[in-house]
């Protein structure tokens, strides 16, 4: 069997984890208009994944490495983050602080009616390489994705004398 054919099989057998989306404020709570939203993925899934295939005459290993995340924010904007993002830590950051590497600022509420939410998606782009049988190559276009509903509310203050 040709190494490139075995590599295709190894890539098909790779089990790439689905992203676990995290935000601050927490994705189960409402975000606020004009308050930074932090986004990151669970660090447990942000690691290389390999699969080795042995067929008569050749052994090929395919390795996928997560590179970046393409976030669809649900409001028509896209954010691309290099890496998984920084988890929010209340002991280190204030609630108004912007994420150092992966965040978004909503400009409008998601609710035309109560209960509506933006559908936020995160697509992890993986670089996949393979080697074996004295050959090597790259397999482009590997992605895993997930989405969550994210409510964005608008807070208003009334100043009275």
Buried (B, 14 or more C-beta within 10 A) or exposed (E): EEBBEBBBBBBEEBEBBEBBBBBBBEBEEBBBBEBBBBBBBBEEBBEEBBBBBEBEEBBBBBBBBBEBBBBBBBBEEEBEBEBBBBBBEEEEBEEEEBBEBBBBBBEEBBBEEEEEBBEBBBBBBBBBBBBBBEBBBEBEEBEBBBBBBBBBBBEEEEEEE
